[in-house]
């Protein structure tokens, strides 16, 4: 994980943008499930970060600060638009999966993740997709570590329920019921 650093407007913000854009984009894309919308929201994130760069306190890495802004921008958008989109499942399914299995897994993940609130989804994206620890996710989201743990646990319950439901539906469909 990168170390805290001051954001010198003359040089470092441009470097920060170049270094973090892809990661921030993936976070936003995973939350809104739309490439062009993710690009727009990502730009909004960096504009907000640039405007508030003097408020940045180097208690954590700038990348984590940007991810927090990105998550806030995405959640705000989801609230405004009342969207219930999910993380891009193809990012979660291993590249080695076969065509049919990959589509089936993608659909299953999409259904399960669609049931998560944006706040729960944000914790899942940061923890599982970006590999942040629960403590790091807590700092990024500005919530207690215990809340992160409960959100992730809630997401796992929802995903298990979706898996069980899918298996029951699949068995019923195959047996002609």
C-alpha positions in Angstrom: 0.0 0.0 0.0 1.3 3.4 -0.8 2.4 5.8 1.9 0.6 9.1 2.8 1.8 12.0 0.8 1.1 15.7 0.3 -0.7 16.6 -2.9 1.5 19.2 -4.6 -0.8 20.8 -7.2 2.1 21.5 -9.5 3.2 18.0 -10.1 1.7 15.3 -8.0 -1.9 15.6 -8.9 -1.2 14.8 -12.5 1.0 11.9 -11.5 -1.8 10.7 -9.1 -4.3 10.9 -11.9 -2.1 8.8 -14.2 -1.3 6.3 -11.5 -4.8 5.8 -10.1 -7.2 6.4 -13.0 -7.6 2.8 -14.0 -8.1 1.6 -10.5 -10.7 4.3 -9.7 -12.4 3.6 -13.0 -12.7 -0.1 -12.2 -14.2 0.8 -8.8 -16.8 3.1 -10.3 -17.5 0.7 -13.2 -18.0 -2.1 -10.8 -20.6 -0.1 -8.9 -22.6 1.3 -11.8 -22.2 -1.5 -14.4 -22.0 0.9 -17.3 -18.7 1.9 -19.1 -19.6 5.3 -20.4 -21.4 6.3 -17.1 -18.3 5.1 -15.2 -16.1 7.3 -17.3 -18.3 10.3 -16.5 -18.4 9.5 -12.8 -14.7 8.9 -12.8 -14.0 12.3 -14.3 -16.4 13.8 -11.7 -14.4 12.1 -9.0 -11.1 13.6 -10.2 -12.6 17.0 -10.6 -13.9 16.8 -7.0 -10.5 15.6 -5.8 -8.7 18.4 -7.6 -11.0 21.0 -6.2 -10.6 19.7 -2.7 -6.9 18.7 -2.9 -6.1 21.4 -0.3 -8.4 19.5 2.2 -6.5 16.2 1.7 -4.9 15.2 5.0 -2.0 12.8 4.4 -3.2 10.2 7.0 -3.5 7.6 4.3 -2.5 7.1 0.8 -3.9 9.4 -1.9 -5.2 6.4 -3.8 -7.4 5.4 -0.9 -8.6 9.0 -0.7 -9.5 8.9 -4.4 -11.4 5.6 -3.9 -13.4 7.1 -1.1 -14.4 10.0 -3.4 -15.1 7.6 -6.2 -17.4 5.5 -4.0 -19.2 8.6 -2.8 -19.7 9.8 -6.4 -21.0 6.4 -7.4 -23.3 6.0 -4.4 -24.7 9.5 -5.0 -25.4 8.7 -8.6 -27.1 5.4 -7.6 -29.3 7.2 -5.1 -30.2 10.0 -7.6 -31.0 7.6 -10.3 -32.3 4.8 -8.1 -30.2 2.3 -10.0 -29.8 -1.2 -8.8 -26.9 -2.2 -11.0 -24.1 -4.5 -9.9 -20.5 -5.2 -10.1 -19.4 -6.3 -13.6 -19.5 -10.0 -13.0 -16.9 -10.8 -15.7 -14.4 -9.1 -13.4 -15.2 -11.7 -10.8 -15.3 -14.8 -12.9 -11.9 -16.4 -13.6 -10.6 -16.1 -17.1 -10.1 -19.9 -17.2 -13.9 -20.5 -17.1 -15.5 -22.0 -20.1 -18.1 -20.1 -22.1 -21.2 -21.6 -20.7 -19.9 -21.8 -17.2 -18.7 -18.2 -17.4 -22.1 -17.0 -18.6 -23.9 -19.0 -15.9 -21.5 -17.7 -13.2 -21.9 -14.1 -14.5 -25.7 -14.3 -14.3 -25.6 -15.8 -10.9 -23.2 -13.1 -9.6 -25.3 -10.4 -11.2 -28.5 -11.6 -9.6 -26.9 -11.9 -6.1 -25.0 -8.6 -6.3 -28.1 -6.8 -7.7 -29.7 -7.5 -4.3 -27.0 -5.6 -2.4 -27.3 -1.9 -1.4 -24.7 0.5 -2.8 -23.0 0.7 0.6 -22.7 -3.0 0.9 -21.6 -3.3 -2.7 -18.9 -0.7 -2.1 -17.4 -2.7 0.7 -17.5 -5.8 -1.4 -15.8 -4.1 -4.4 -13.0 -2.6 -2.3 -12.4 -5.7 -0.3 -12.7 -8.5 -2.9 -12.0 -6.7 -6.2 -9.3 -4.3 -5.1 -7.9 -6.4 -2.3 -8.0 -3.9 0.5 -8.1 -5.3 4.0 -11.2 -4.6 6.1 -9.4 -1.9 8.1 -8.3 -0.2 4.8 -11.9 -0.4 3.5 -13.1 1.1 6.8 -10.7 4.0 6.4 -11.6 4.5 2.8 -15.4 4.5 3.5 -15.1 6.4 6.8 -16.9 3.7 8.8 -15.9 1.4 11.6 -14.1 -1.8 10.7 -16.9 -3.8 12.3 -19.4 -2.2 9.9 -17.2 -3.3 7.0 -17.2 -6.9 8.4 -20.9 -6.9 8.8 -21.5 -5.5 5.3 -19.2 -8.2 3.8 -20.9 -10.9 5.9 -24.3 -9.6 4.8 -23.2 -9.8 1.1 -22.0 -13.4 1.6 -25.4 -14.4 3.0 -27.2 -12.8 0.0 -24.8 -14.5 -2.4 -25.3 -17.9 -0.7 -29.0 -17.5 -0.8 -28.8 -16.7 -4.5 -26.6 -19.8 -5.1 -29.0 -22.1 -3.3 -32.0 -20.5 -5.2 -30.2 -21.0 -8.5 -29.3 -24.6 -7.7 -32.9 -25.3 -6.8 -34.2 -23.6 -10.0 -31.6 -25.4 -12.1 -32.5 -28.8 -10.7 -36.2 -28.1 -11.2 -35.7 -27.0 -14.8 -33.5 -30.0 -15.6 -36.1 -32.5 -14.2 -38.9 -30.9 -16.1 -40.8 -29.6 -13.1 
